[in-house]
């Protein structure tokens, strides 16, 4: 299969119509039908079943198209990235992180680095918290992490950036929203959002609060889902400060507990590019003098 055939197949899946897909792709319907038969012959299974003029996707076809969509998306990103590099830059640095706020000083660091290395492109790569497949495969050069995470991974070093506390997230009209700090006792009788791949430090705090303060809990799939649940009044949430965004309608209140997150940036020991190591130094310098909430 080539990428044109992938585009054909994904458009058929999106429209569920050979007629509509051929119009949008600006190819004849016989050509599109032929390409679909060629693809099904090559992969060895039926992707669509024909029911008169209608198409019904098979279970195998659904999974196949889903995987192809991901591949096509990554291919498009790769092409765009290389176009950027080829047009202006001589090198690139890819920084992996779960959310923008985890390295809120990254834009300023990029601005400083760009003045010193104008031919180096720095690109943030967002992925789920703690998923480092791209780092190990070499697709990212730096990764936001916690100090100690890679302690048993040879060839990787971690550079401390900052300590991030734990915060209580409530609606801005919640009776706790006016507090400068909240304690475990303040949550007595409330419902706490838990789950969603919480780090061990946060799980320990959640468990302690639930066990000691008669706090109910509600399983929430991920941080974004949790924020929606907080917004609709289903409960409150404890969260690492590094997830703190600027969404209106919420109040992030420091939570009185000894647990915290030792946030760092990880890179390979054999990384010798001056621009990469300079970016790490800039980040460390910026965070050492930062006085905002983390």
Buried (B, 14 or more C-beta within 10 A) or exposed (E): EEEEBBBBBBBBBEBEBBEBBBEEBEBEBEEBBEBBEEBBEEBEEEBBEEEEEEBEBBEEBEEBBEEBBEEBEEEEEEEEBEEEBEEEBEEBBBBBBBBBBBBBBBEEBBEBBEEEBEEBBBBBBEBEBEEBEBBEEEBBBBBBBBBEBBEEBEEBBBBBBBBBBBBBBBBEEBEBBEBEEBBBEBBEEBBBBBBBBBBEBBBEBBEBBBEEBEBEBBEBEEBEBBBEBBEEEBBBBBBBBBBBEEEEEBBBBBBBBEBBBBBBBBBBEEBEBEBBEBBBEBBBEBBEEBEEEB
